[in-house]
Amino acid sequence: MLSASSQGHGSACQGDDSRATLIFRGADLLADPSGALLWPAEGILAVADLHLEKGSAFAARGRMLPPYDTRATLDRLAELIAQIRPARVLCLGDSFHDRRAAERMDAADVERLCGLTAAVADWVWITGNHDPEPPQGFGGRVAAELSVGPLTFRHEAQPGAVGELSGHLHPAAAVALAGRRVRERCFAHDGAKLILPAFGSFTGGLNVLDAAFDGLLAPGFEVLMTARGRVYRFPCARLSPDRAR
């Protein structure tokens, strides 16, 4: 069991709603247990990899999943927006699972998403590999990347980039605690890069020790693991790889 008082087992990062405070390239950021990132000084709420309509895409290929992932993701996003009231929402790519996601979206979900974008002064759809041309009609604006002060927001991390915030890899971390193995989504950062977990309901996570992260994070990176409504900080030395299948 994760515990805020477990010495040497990772510390719960306190703050409003158990968010983690992170000073990144001089910017005071907050990692939310939902997987969203907040930059209060700029009024920014950033989320990565919503993958709206992933369930319906799988169903079209004969792999049946409950068709409620879009609604669940939008519900969580709406709750955050109502609570935080951001001036700007940044969606860091792969917001839509494929080019035809909008066609499959339920009318109520379309209305909900349009209402969310209309309620925020500046909504930015960063393009991703799943949605290089995000569907029109939902409001907001489209950008390949966005720089704000010392930080640059984009979908895929680039080797050597500094002050970069990205998504794409769906980071997750595994730790051994009191004889149990705990594996959850996480933020991963090394002081130069910050990779956000996937926010979408059906998105899962890739272990940060996987080869896909090689060359992106410097040795000594740390993770902020989201679990049980809290955020827990672990150094990379405490992490374990996934078991071989």
N, C-alpha and C positions, 0 to 999 in steps of 0.2 A: 504494500500500500504506500502510495506517495504521502509524505507527511511534511508539513511545514517546519517541523522541529527535528527532522532526521539529520543529524550532524553527519557531514560527509556524503550524504545521499542526495545532494541537490537542495538548493534553498528556494522556498517560495518567494517570488518577487512581489512585494506588497505595493500598494498604491490603490487608486480608485478601482473598485471591482477586481482587485487582485491582478492588476496589470503590471507588467514589468517595465521599469524605467531603463532606457538605453541611450547613452550619449554616443551618437554616431556622427563622425566628421563634424563635431561641434553642434549638431542638432539634437535637441532633447526629444526623444521619441518614446512612445509607449507601445508595447506589444500586448495585444488584447488576447484573452483566452480563446476567443472565437477564431483567431488566426488573422485578424485585421491588424493593421499598423496605424497608429495615430501620430500626427505631428501637430500638437496643439497650437504652437506659435504661428503656424501657417493655416490652421483650420483644415488640415488634410486628413482624410480617412482613405487608406489604401488597402485594397484587397487584390488577391491574385487568383487566377484559375477558378473562376466560377463554374465553368463548363456547363452552362445552362443547356438543358435538353440532352444530356448525356444518356439518361435512361431511355428516352424515346429512340435515340440513335442505336443503342444496343438492341432494343426490341425489334427494330426494323431488320436487324440481322439475325433474328431468331433467338437472341439471348435475353430472356425476359427478366426485367428488373421492375420494381414498383415505379409507376410513372409520376412520382411526386417529388423528384429531386429538385426541379426548378422551383417549385413552390416552397420547399423547405429552405432552399438557399436564399430566396428572396425574403422569406419571413425573417431569417436571421439578419440579413442585411438591413431590412426595414427597421428592425429593433435597434440596431446600432445607430442608424441615422437618426431615429427619433430621440435616442438617448444623448448622442454626441452633438447633433446639429452642425455637421461640418459645412464649411464654406465650399469645399472642393472634395469630390470623390474621384479617386484614381483607380481604375480597374486595369491591372497590369497584364493584360493579354489572356487569351483563351477564355474569354468571358462567355463565349458561345462555343459549343462543342464542335460544330461544323457549319458549313456555309448555309445549310438549310434548316438550322435550328429554329429560326424565327417562324418558318412555315409550320413547324410542328407544335409550337408553343400554344398552350391553352389560352383562350381569349381573356380569361380572368388574370392569368399571369402576365400577358401583354399589358393589360391595363395597370396592373400593379407596378410593373417595371417602369412604364411611362410616368406613373405618378411619382415614383422615387426620383427619376432624373429631373422631373419638373420642380421638385422640392429643393433641389440643390443648385446653388448659383453657378457652379462650374463642375460639370461631370465629364470626365475624360476617359474614353475607351482607348487604351494602349493596344496596338495590334499584336497578335500572337501568331503562332504557327497554325493553330486551329482556326483562327478567325483573322486572316490577313486583311480582310475587308469586312469589318463588323457590319451586321445588317442595319439598314437605315430605318427610320421611323420610331426609334425608341428615345430620341432626344440625346443630348450630350454632343461632344465633339470627338473626333478621331485623331490620334497622333501616333507616330512610330515610337516616340519616346518623349519624355518631358523633363526638363531641368528646372529645379526650384532651388535657388541659393546654391549651396555646395553639393546638392544631391541630384542624381539623375535616376529617373524611374523608367524602366524598360521591361520587356518580357523575359528575354534570355540574358543571363549573365555573360559578360565578355571577359576573357582572360586579360588581366592587367588593368582593368578598369578600377577606378577609385571613387568612392562616394556613390556607389551604384546600388540601387534597390531593384530586385527582380523577382520573378516567380518561376514558372516553367517546370522546375524539377520536382515540385511537390515534396519538399524535404520532410523527413521523419527521423526520429532517433529512438534507439533502444538502449535501456540501461538495466542492470541487475540490481534489485533492491530487496534486501531481506529474503533472499532465496527465490524471488520472483523476477521474471523478466517483464519489463514494462516497455511498450512500444507505442509512441504517439507522434502526431504531427509536431513540427517545430519550426521556429525561426533559426536560421544559421548565419553567423556573422564572424568575420575575422578583423573587424576594424576598418577594412577597405570596402568590403561587399556585405550586403545583407540580403539573404534569400528568404522570401516569405513562403509560409505553407500554403497549400491550396485551400481555398475557402469553400469550394463547392461540396455539396453533400455526398456525391458519389466519386470523389476524386482520389481518395487514398493517399499513400505517401511512399516515397523512395528513401531508403536508408541513406543518411548523409555519408556513410562510409562506403557507399557504392562507387564504382569506378566512374560513374557519370559526373561525380563532383570533383574528380581529380583535376588539379591545375586551377581550380576556381577559388578554393578557400585555403588560406595559408595554414601551416602547422600551428597548432595552439588555438584554433578557432573554438567558439563555444556555441551552444544551442540554448534556446529558450523553448522548453517543451510545454505544450498546452495539454493539461490533463485535469479532469475533475473541477473545471471552472477556475483553475489557477494557471499560473505560468511558473515553471521551474527552470532554474539555470544549471547547466551542466557543462564542465569542460570536456573537450573531445576525448581526453584520456579516460573518461568514465563511460564512454559509449561502447557498444558492442555491435558487431555486424549481424545481419540476419543469418539464421541457421540455414545451412544447405538443405535443399529439398531432396 
